[in-house]
Amino acid sequence: MARRLSTGINVLDREIEGGLPAGSIVLLTAEPASQSELFLYELTAQRQTLYLTTVRSDQAVTDAIERTTTRTGDPTVRDVGGDAPLDRANRLIGTLPEESTLIIDVIDALERYDRSRYRRFLNELQTVMVNTGGVAVLHGLNGVDVPNHRDLTAHVADVVFDLRTTVTNAEVENRLVIPKFRGGKALSEPIKLRLTESVNIDTSRDIA
């Protein structure tokens, strides 16, 4: 079995047999109004992390990480939004150290480039992650305007985490589906999660 890197989220590591295979690209999809950022913040606690933001400013991300009560690390946060985000992201990814974590939040802005350029970016990213033995997490929004190249991201990704949020009169329910896991085992059932101050498994029983 390929060497595993802990996500830093204990409940998730238990479900995926110890962590993510070194060199993996992970696509984390979620609705814009979900608490999916908690995943990203907790991922920074385990290893040296480069956090690239394409929508929020680097200061906004840093402030949010400092305010959260969940366990975090001290990531290097860089704003690659604005002009030429793909080129800026490429330059920074080339500086990744060994066994580090890369987070791109959100990948949507890069997915809007023409297909050939974006495909080249993904292939180069894959090479960097294999050579450094780290993990890249691409955060994609499942909103009303999903980029055309999301299918390409999902195909190249080694692991797909699909966070599904349902809001009812009684509660906000989050389920994590893992339909794809190269180098490991995809889960046959979703994981019910509580996303409040941290990422935890929801042990409350479903009511039929």
Disulfide bonds with the S-S distance in Angstrom:
none
